[in-house]
Amino acid sequence: MLEFLFAVAAASALLGLLFWVLSHSKVPSYRPSRQAVLKLLVGIEAGTTSQSAWDLFISYPILHDEPLELIRRRCVALVEGDEDSGPCSGGLGEYIFDKQGRQRVTLIRTDLEKLMAQSPRSRSF
């Protein structure tokens, strides 16, 4: 009988600890900033962005920043193509895209820089 009470107490303590840890931990989320996306695009042009970082960026919608989501969709069009142009070809070596694809990335980067220059430095809620 004593072993049973000890087992119940130990299981209750473990479940309580597990509940406390899960209730105080953050939910993982992907919320890139505009500066992080700019760094990613510059890395595409320079050949320093990894394929996995690029795939992560284009795979998840950006829900916290609508203009940044439009930038992400333009980047998806680089890979999948759109009604105006086809998908970009792969690059050589460490480059994800060929020269023409990197020129299209430069246009997107320029638009992102303009967006960052126009946006306010702080928000009042």
C-alpha positions in Angstrom: 0.0 0.0 0.0 2.9 2.4 0.8 4.5 1.7 -2.6 1.2 2.5 -4.3 0.9 5.9 -2.5 4.5 6.7 -3.3 4.0 5.9 -7.0 0.9 8.1 -7.1 2.7 10.9 -5.4 5.7 10.6 -7.7 3.4 10.5 -10.8 1.5 13.5 -9.6 4.7 15.5 -8.9 5.9 14.6 -12.4 2.7 15.6 -14.1 2.6 18.8 -12.1 6.1 19.7 -13.1 5.4 18.9 -16.7 2.2 21.1 -16.7 4.2 24.0 -15.1 7.0 23.8 -17.7 4.5 23.7 -20.6 2.4 26.5 -19.3 5.5 28.8 -18.8 7.2 28.1 -22.1 6.8 30.1 -25.3 5.1 28.7 -28.3 7.7 28.5 -31.1 6.9 30.9 -34.0 8.6 32.3 -37.1 8.4 36.1 -37.1 11.2 37.5 -39.2 11.8 41.2 -39.0 12.3 43.4 -42.0 16.0 43.7 -41.2 16.3 39.9 -41.1 14.6 39.6 -44.5 16.9 42.3 -45.9 19.9 40.4 -44.6 18.5 37.2 -46.3 18.1 38.9 -49.6 21.5 40.5 -49.5 22.8 37.0 -48.7 21.1 35.6 -51.8 22.9 38.2 -53.9 26.2 37.5 -52.3 25.8 33.8 -52.2 26.0 33.5 -48.4 22.3 32.6 -47.6 21.8 28.9 -47.1 19.2 26.9 -49.0 17.5 25.9 -45.8 17.2 29.5 -44.6 15.7 30.5 -48.0 13.3 27.5 -47.9 12.1 28.4 -44.4 11.5 32.0 -45.5 9.4 31.2 -48.5 7.5 28.3 -46.9 5.8 30.1 -44.0 3.4 33.0 -44.4 4.2 36.2 -42.5 1.1 37.1 -40.6 2.4 39.9 -38.4 3.5 42.3 -41.3 1.4 42.5 -44.4 3.8 44.5 -46.6 6.5 42.0 -45.7 4.2 39.1 -46.7 3.9 40.7 -50.1 7.7 40.8 -50.3 7.7 37.1 -49.4 5.2 36.3 -52.1 7.4 38.0 -54.7 10.2 35.7 -53.5 8.0 32.7 -53.8 7.4 33.8 -57.4 11.1 33.5 -58.0 11.0 29.8 -57.2 7.6 28.9 -58.6 7.1 31.5 -61.3 4.1 33.7 -61.9 2.0 35.0 -64.7 4.7 37.5 -65.7 7.7 35.3 -65.7 8.8 31.7 -65.1 10.8 30.3 -62.2 14.4 31.3 -61.8 17.1 28.9 -62.7 19.5 27.5 -60.0 22.8 29.1 -59.6 26.3 27.6 -59.5 28.2 26.9 -56.3 26.9 28.7 -53.3 24.4 30.8 -55.3 20.7 29.8 -55.1 19.8 31.6 -58.3 21.5 32.3 -61.6 22.5 35.9 -62.5 19.0 36.8 -63.9 17.4 35.5 -60.7 19.8 37.5 -58.5 18.9 40.6 -60.5 15.2 40.0 -59.7 16.2 39.6 -56.0 18.0 43.0 -56.2 14.7 44.6 -57.3 12.9 43.0 -54.4 15.6 44.1 -52.0 15.4 47.7 -53.3 11.6 47.7 -52.8 12.1 46.3 -49.2 14.7 49.1 -48.5 12.2 51.7 -49.7 9.5 50.1 -47.5 11.8 50.2 -44.5 12.7 53.9 -45.2 9.0 54.9 -45.3 8.0 53.0 -42.2 8.0 54.7 -38.8 10.7 53.9 -36.3 8.2 53.2 -33.6 4.6 52.5 -33.2 2.2 53.9 -30.6 -0.4 51.4 -29.4 
